[in-house]
Amino acid sequence: MKSCKQLFYLKSPSFLLVLFLVLVISSCGDDKNGAGVSTNLLRGEGIVADSVLAINVSQDRPDGITDLFFSDSERIFLWLYWTNVTGTHTVKVRWFSPIEGLDDPPYDEEEIRFSSDFQHITWFYINPKSGGFSPGEWFVEIFLDDVFERSHTFTVK
């Protein structure tokens, strides 16, 4: 006959496996409305710590933060605050109006090269073509060294 100690050692791995499977299966249900994920921001690559669209940039600060613009706006600004950027980098932004299709070139595309010791601010803007900005939903894509970082959608009325 086996001792209690031997039985415990034989049953523990099975018990732990069953417990693990129960936890995994119970967490896979559709009864949740959301989920969360965390990540280490300082994982060795530059990141956008903050970015906004605005009606102006004054003294390297966004002025009039919004995602609603008008067809007669003079300019639309994108302001970016980078962190964990050391050395030389290239930021590229691609602006798309409601008129451009998925395979069409962007409304506008700009690049800036910068050197930084850790934190840096960059900003971009677009001017309207004759007749103003096209009404509808626009978006802008942001890349750091050809790697997609984020995008913003905004509306022009």
C-alpha positions, 0 to 999 in steps of 0.5 A: 500500500502506498503512503499518504506522502506518495499519493500526494506526490502522484496526485499533485501534478494532476490536481494542478493541471486540472486547476489550471485548465479550470482557470483557463476555461473559466476565463474564456467565457463571453460574459466579459465586456472588456479586458486589459493589457499592460506593457513596459514602456521603456523596453528599449524603443522610442515611443509616443508618450502623447500626441494630439491634433490642434488648431495651432502649436505655440512655443512647441505646445499644442493650442486648441486641442481638438478632433473637430476642424472646419473646411475653412480652417487655416491649418491642422496640426499634429503634435507629438511628445516622444520618450525613450528616443536616443540618437537620430530618428526619422518621424514620418506622418501620412495624412489621408482625406475622405477623398483618398482611397486605400490604394491612393497616395496620401493627401500629404506626407512629411518627414522630420529627422531629429537627434535626441538624448531621451525626450523630444517634441515634433509637430506637423501641419497640413494646409488646405488645398484650394476650396478648403479641407474636404468635409468628412472623416480624415486620419493621420498615420505616425511612423518612427523609423518606418515602424507604425506608432499610432494613428488619429482620426478627426472630422472636418465639417 
